[in-house]
């Protein structure tokens, strides 16, 4: 009987999610054929959901853990615990307007429309985030005080301020201006799609990535907590492994001390004697961004360099699931 219910995201980060699960020594069965995925661990029950839904469903206890974006946690104002930043699905939330607009930031945009007494129309999938960010803007407060922008969907209208209207987008948000709306609030990875649609960024609100989250009550259940701790350890091992290189190098005895003095290491390198007298093997883990810097040193002092991408780096320290791991998203 499964002990942990796990919600994984469908859509733009779906493939990356299954990849990290597979790298964490889980075989994944049913990808693309069903919404109920099976892992090799029979104590984990998996279902594929939209990432927008996952924060709320985890908060309500429908699922013990899930993978979603920080952007959707903020949008849902979900009271859940972030256990691990998985460091993929990296995007920015931005306000963008047609490139011919004179406004260079959100404050100028709000002020321009307010002085002309012209309603400012914004399209977005992030209704809550858009509204709260606009209300915090100094120009908005100056012209409209504390009243909320009007949020407009096919089934409801909330908010009193008709001069700033936020329309729910069902996708292709970047295609809405200038005919349908004046601005958009959306996510972007490289900005290419915005440029292609003749839009420019005037405000960056937050950076988002995929995170592993948990229901707080689930973490109080001893059995579930143990399983979740194992999952965090394995996934964290993949995240750390992607940043590292495992290197093996042979060095003469007279060059050993000089090599070690110039070689970064995760902890301490492993040194072993080789079959040929006067030679040693050095085995260590380094950051990927350090490799180019040490190549000249290796070339002068060592021979037989072998470089490997480690699948996981597992420190096997105790995984903390207490309040210290909370991350505030605001």
Backbone torsions as a table, in degrees:
resi	resn	phi	psi	omega
1	UNK	NA	126.4	-179.7
2	UNK	-58.8	140.5	177.7
3	UNK	-102.0	-21.1	-177.1
4	UNK	-128.9	126.3	175.2
5	UNK	-96.7	127.1	-167.7
6	UNK	-125.2	120.7	177.9
7	UNK	-101.0	124.7	178.7
8	UNK	-116.5	152.9	-169.6
9	UNK	-86.0	142.5	171.3
10	UNK	-96.0	150.0	175.8
11	UNK	111.9	-140.3	-168.5
12	UNK	-65.2	-28.0	-179.8
13	UNK	-107.7	12.8	-178.7
14	UNK	-63.3	-50.7	-177.3
15	UNK	-62.9	-41.8	179.6
16	UNK	-65.5	-31.8	179.0
17	UNK	-68.8	-46.0	178.4
18	UNK	-65.6	-33.7	178.4
19	UNK	-64.2	-44.1	-178.6
20	UNK	-69.7	-32.1	176.0
21	UNK	-65.8	-41.3	178.8
22	UNK	-66.5	-37.0	178.1
23	UNK	-70.4	-18.9	177.3
24	UNK	-91.1	22.5	174.7
25	UNK	69.4	31.6	173.5
26	UNK	-112.6	124.7	169.6
27	UNK	-78.8	139.5	-175.6
28	UNK	-117.9	123.1	-176.5
29	UNK	-118.3	132.6	174.6
30	UNK	105.2	7.3	-178.5
31	UNK	-59.9	127.8	176.9
32	UNK	81.6	-7.5	-177.3
33	UNK	-111.6	-21.2	-175.0
34	UNK	-153.8	159.6	175.1
35	UNK	-87.2	-5.6	179.2
36	UNK	-112.4	101.1	-175.2
37	UNK	-92.8	144.5	176.8
38	UNK	-109.6	131.9	172.8
39	UNK	-100.0	167.3	178.5
40	UNK	-69.6	-20.7	176.7
41	UNK	-85.3	111.6	-176.1
42	UNK	-70.5	-11.1	-179.5
43	UNK	-88.4	4.4	178.7
44	UNK	-119.5	122.6	178.6
45	UNK	-105.1	123.5	-171.7
46	UNK	-114.6	139.8	172.5
47	UNK	-137.2	141.8	179.7
48	UNK	-92.9	126.9	-179.3
49	UNK	-134.9	165.7	172.7
50	UNK	-67.1	139.3	-178.9
51	UNK	-61.4	-25.7	177.4
52	UNK	-61.6	-32.4	-174.8
53	UNK	-84.3	-26.0	-167.7
54	UNK	-62.4	-43.9	179.6
55	UNK	-56.5	-44.1	-179.0
56	UNK	-69.2	-42.4	-179.0
57	UNK	-65.4	-36.4	176.0
58	UNK	-69.7	-42.1	178.0
59	UNK	-58.2	-42.1	-176.7
60	UNK	-79.5	-5.7	176.5
61	UNK	87.9	8.9	175.0
62	UNK	-65.4	-30.8	178.0
63	UNK	-132.6	147.4	179.8
64	UNK	-79.8	-40.0	179.3
65	UNK	-138.5	166.5	178.2
66	UNK	-163.6	166.4	172.4
67	UNK	-119.0	127.0	-179.5
68	UNK	-152.9	-177.8	178.3
69	UNK	-96.1	150.9	175.8
70	UNK	-58.6	-32.4	-179.6
71	UNK	-61.2	-39.1	-178.4
72	UNK	-78.7	-25.6	173.3
73	UNK	-64.5	-44.7	178.7
74	UNK	-64.5	-42.8	-178.4
75	UNK	-62.0	-39.6	-178.8
76	UNK	-83.1	-10.4	-174.1
77	UNK	51.2	43.7	-172.6
78	UNK	-77.9	136.4	177.6
79	UNK	-92.4	79.8	-178.9
80	UNK	-133.9	168.1	-178.3
81	UNK	-104.5	127.0	173.6
82	UNK	-83.3	119.3	-177.5
83	UNK	-94.0	-33.2	-173.8
84	UNK	-161.3	131.8	170.4
85	UNK	-82.0	118.6	-176.0
86	UNK	-84.1	-10.1	170.1
87	UNK	62.2	35.0	167.7
88	UNK	-136.3	175.7	-174.4
89	UNK	64.5	39.1	-175.2
90	UNK	-77.9	118.2	179.8
91	UNK	-141.9	166.0	174.1
92	UNK	-118.8	142.0	172.2
93	UNK	-91.7	125.5	-174.3
94	UNK	-137.4	155.0	164.7
95	UNK	-95.5	136.2	178.8
96	UNK	-137.3	148.7	-179.5
97	UNK	-134.4	164.7	174.7
98	UNK	-54.7	141.2	-172.6
99	UNK	-63.6	-19.6	179.8
100	UNK	-83.1	-7.4	177.3
101	UNK	-64.6	141.9	178.9
102	UNK	-76.8	-26.1	-176.9
103	UNK	-62.7	133.7	179.6
104	UNK	-107.5	-5.3	176.9
105	UNK	-153.5	170.9	-175.6
106	UNK	-65.0	-37.3	179.7
107	UNK	-60.2	-45.7	178.6
108	UNK	-64.7	-38.9	-179.0
109	UNK	-62.8	-47.7	179.9
110	UNK	-62.6	-43.7	-179.3
111	UNK	-63.5	-41.0	-179.7
112	UNK	-61.6	-47.3	-178.8
113	UNK	-70.5	-35.7	-179.0
114	UNK	-67.5	-42.8	-179.2
115	UNK	-67.9	-30.3	177.4
116	UNK	-84.8	-1.9	-177.4
117	UNK	53.3	42.6	-179.7
118	UNK	-115.6	128.8	-179.4
119	UNK	-60.3	133.4	176.1
120	UNK	-92.3	120.0	-176.6
121	UNK	-108.2	130.4	-176.3
122	UNK	-129.1	136.0	177.3
123	UNK	-108.8	137.7	-177.9
124	UNK	-167.0	157.8	167.5
125	UNK	-90.2	-13.7	-174.3
126	UNK	-104.4	76.5	-174.2
127	UNK	-65.4	-47.7	-176.9
128	UNK	-65.8	-46.9	-178.0
129	UNK	-64.2	-43.4	-179.8
130	UNK	-60.8	-47.4	-178.2
131	UNK	-62.4	-47.2	-176.6
132	UNK	-66.7	-37.8	-179.7
133	UNK	-68.6	-41.0	179.0
134	UNK	-64.0	-41.2	-178.8
135	UNK	-63.2	-25.0	179.3
136	UNK	-82.5	-10.2	-177.1
137	UNK	-72.0	139.6	-176.2
138	UNK	-64.0	-38.6	179.5
139	UNK	-67.1	-39.3	178.7
140	UNK	-61.9	-45.8	-180.0
141	UNK	-62.0	-38.2	-178.2
142	UNK	-66.4	-41.0	-176.2
143	UNK	-89.3	-29.8	-170.5
144	UNK	-126.5	-4.6	177.4
145	UNK	69.2	-135.9	-175.1
146	UNK	-98.6	-0.1	-178.2
147	UNK	-70.0	150.4	-174.6
148	UNK	-88.8	144.1	172.9
149	UNK	-57.8	153.6	178.2
150	UNK	-81.2	123.9	175.6
151	UNK	-98.1	126.1	-174.3
152	UNK	-121.1	121.8	174.1
153	UNK	-129.0	170.2	178.4
154	UNK	-61.2	-19.5	-173.8
155	UNK	-118.3	-6.3	177.6
156	UNK	-159.4	159.2	171.3
157	UNK	-132.9	126.6	176.8
158	UNK	-133.3	154.7	-177.4
159	UNK	98.0	146.6	-172.4
160	UNK	-97.1	-19.5	-169.8
161	UNK	-89.6	100.6	178.8
162	UNK	-74.2	-10.8	-179.2
163	UNK	-81.5	-13.3	172.3
164	UNK	-132.3	109.4	-173.6
165	UNK	-115.6	130.9	-178.9
166	UNK	-112.8	116.0	-176.6
167	UNK	-101.7	133.8	176.8
168	UNK	-67.9	128.5	176.6
169	UNK	-101.9	140.8	177.3
170	UNK	-104.4	23.6	-179.6
171	UNK	120.0	168.3	-177.0
172	UNK	49.6	42.4	-176.7
173	UNK	-58.9	-38.4	-175.8
174	UNK	-64.9	-14.5	-179.2
175	UNK	-88.0	-7.2	-173.5
176	UNK	-72.0	-45.2	179.5
177	UNK	-74.0	155.6	-3.6
178	UNK	-95.1	-5.1	-173.4
179	UNK	-67.6	-41.6	-171.7
180	UNK	-96.8	-37.5	-179.6
181	UNK	-141.1	170.5	-179.6
182	UNK	-95.5	-25.5	-176.0
183	UNK	-151.1	163.6	174.2
184	UNK	-130.4	154.8	169.7
185	UNK	-122.7	115.0	-170.8
186	UNK	-151.4	176.7	175.6
187	UNK	-99.8	151.2	176.4
188	UNK	-143.9	144.0	178.4
189	UNK	-98.1	-51.3	-179.1
190	UNK	-117.6	-15.8	-176.9
191	UNK	88.4	-4.5	-176.2
192	UNK	-61.6	-44.7	-178.4
193	UNK	-63.6	-37.6	177.7
194	UNK	-62.5	-46.2	-179.9
195	UNK	-62.2	-41.6	-179.6
196	UNK	-62.2	-27.8	178.7
197	UNK	-99.0	17.1	175.0
198	UNK	58.5	44.4	176.7
199	UNK	-115.6	155.7	175.9
200	UNK	-129.6	145.4	179.0
201	UNK	-80.1	131.4	177.6
202	UNK	-117.4	-7.8	178.7
203	UNK	-162.8	133.5	173.9
204	UNK	-108.8	123.3	-172.6
205	UNK	-93.0	-48.0	180.0
206	UNK	-159.8	160.9	171.4
207	UNK	-102.9	140.3	-176.0
208	UNK	-126.9	153.6	173.8
209	UNK	-150.3	169.2	178.0
210	UNK	-74.8	137.4	-179.7
211	UNK	-134.4	151.9	172.7
212	UNK	-91.9	125.8	-176.2
213	UNK	-124.8	160.9	-178.4
214	UNK	-139.8	151.2	169.6
215	UNK	-72.8	132.5	-173.9
216	UNK	-65.7	-35.5	177.8
217	UNK	-67.9	-33.6	179.1
218	UNK	-62.8	-32.9	-179.5
219	UNK	-72.7	-14.8	177.4
220	UNK	-87.5	-13.1	176.6
221	UNK	-82.5	119.8	-171.6
222	UNK	-58.6	-46.9	-177.1
223	UNK	-66.3	-44.2	179.3
224	UNK	-66.3	-38.5	-179.3
225	UNK	-60.8	-39.9	179.8
226	UNK	-65.2	-44.2	179.5
227	UNK	-65.1	-42.9	179.2
228	UNK	-63.7	-38.3	178.0
229	UNK	-61.0	-41.2	177.5
230	UNK	-63.0	-41.9	-179.5
231	UNK	-64.8	-41.4	178.3
232	UNK	-61.9	-43.6	-179.0
233	UNK	-60.3	-45.8	-178.0
234	UNK	-67.5	-42.2	179.8
235	UNK	-70.0	-39.0	177.2
236	UNK	-62.6	-35.8	177.3
237	UNK	-61.1	-37.7	177.7
238	UNK	-68.8	-45.4	-179.6
239	UNK	-57.9	-46.0	-179.3
240	UNK	-70.6	-38.1	-179.9
241	UNK	-61.5	-33.1	-179.5
242	UNK	-68.0	-17.6	-178.4
243	UNK	-96.0	-5.8	-169.7
244	UNK	-116.9	164.4	169.9
245	UNK	-127.0	140.5	175.8
246	UNK	-102.4	118.3	-176.3
247	UNK	-120.4	143.9	175.0
248	UNK	-123.4	134.6	-179.3
249	UNK	-147.0	146.1	176.0
250	UNK	-102.2	140.9	-176.1
251	UNK	-145.1	144.6	175.1
252	UNK	-72.0	153.6	-177.8
253	UNK	-55.7	-41.9	-176.0
254	UNK	-69.8	-16.5	178.6
255	UNK	-102.7	-3.2	-172.6
256	UNK	-61.3	-51.2	-176.9
257	UNK	-61.5	-40.6	179.7
258	UNK	-65.6	-40.1	177.9
259	UNK	-63.2	-46.8	-178.7
260	UNK	-63.5	-34.5	-179.6
261	UNK	-66.9	-23.6	-176.7
262	UNK	-108.5	3.9	-175.5
263	UNK	-106.3	118.7	173.5
264	UNK	-70.9	155.8	-179.8
265	UNK	-151.6	151.4	177.9
266	UNK	-59.2	-49.0	172.0
267	UNK	-130.0	-93.0	175.1
268	UNK	-128.2	138.8	179.6
269	UNK	-67.5	150.9	174.2
270	UNK	-89.5	128.8	-178.1
271	UNK	-119.8	130.8	180.0
272	UNK	-137.2	150.3	178.1
273	UNK	-79.1	145.5	178.3
274	UNK	-97.2	170.8	-178.4
275	UNK	-67.0	-26.9	177.4
276	UNK	-86.9	125.7	-176.3
277	UNK	-59.2	136.5	177.5
278	UNK	87.7	7.2	179.3
279	UNK	-122.1	146.6	179.7
280	UNK	-130.2	151.6	172.0
281	UNK	-104.2	132.7	179.1
282	UNK	-116.3	128.9	-174.0
283	UNK	-127.7	120.5	-176.3
284	UNK	-154.8	170.3	176.8
285	UNK	-115.9	131.8	178.1
286	UNK	-131.5	163.5	172.8
287	UNK	-70.4	142.9	-179.6
288	UNK	-59.1	-36.8	-177.0
289	UNK	-74.0	-4.9	177.1
290	UNK	-94.8	-12.6	-170.9
291	UNK	-63.0	-47.7	-177.9
292	UNK	-59.0	-35.1	-177.8
293	UNK	-67.8	-29.2	-175.4
294	UNK	-97.4	-6.9	179.5
295	UNK	-57.1	-45.5	179.0
296	UNK	-60.1	-36.1	179.4
297	UNK	-67.6	-44.8	178.6
298	UNK	-60.1	-42.8	-176.7
299	UNK	-62.5	-33.9	-177.9
300	UNK	-83.7	-32.6	-169.6
301	UNK	-108.8	-16.1	-169.1
302	UNK	-135.4	176.8	177.5
303	UNK	-142.4	160.9	171.6
304	UNK	64.3	43.7	-179.4
305	UNK	-71.7	128.0	174.7
306	UNK	-119.8	130.7	-177.9
307	UNK	-121.4	131.9	-179.9
308	UNK	-133.2	148.2	171.1
309	UNK	-87.4	115.8	177.9
310	UNK	-71.4	140.6	179.2
311	UNK	-72.3	-39.6	178.2
312	UNK	-145.6	150.5	169.6
313	UNK	-120.8	105.4	-176.0
314	UNK	-110.1	104.3	177.6
315	UNK	-69.5	-20.5	180.0
316	UNK	59.8	25.1	171.0
317	UNK	-75.0	164.5	178.1
318	UNK	-66.0	129.6	179.0
319	UNK	-82.6	123.9	-179.3
320	UNK	-91.8	127.6	178.5
321	UNK	-117.9	24.7	-177.3
322	UNK	-91.2	-168.3	-174.9
323	UNK	-65.1	-19.3	179.9
324	UNK	-64.6	-18.1	-178.2
325	UNK	-91.9	-1.4	179.2
326	UNK	-67.0	141.2	174.1
327	UNK	-124.6	126.3	-179.3
328	UNK	-82.6	127.5	177.3
329	UNK	-112.9	112.2	-177.7
330	UNK	-148.5	NA	NA
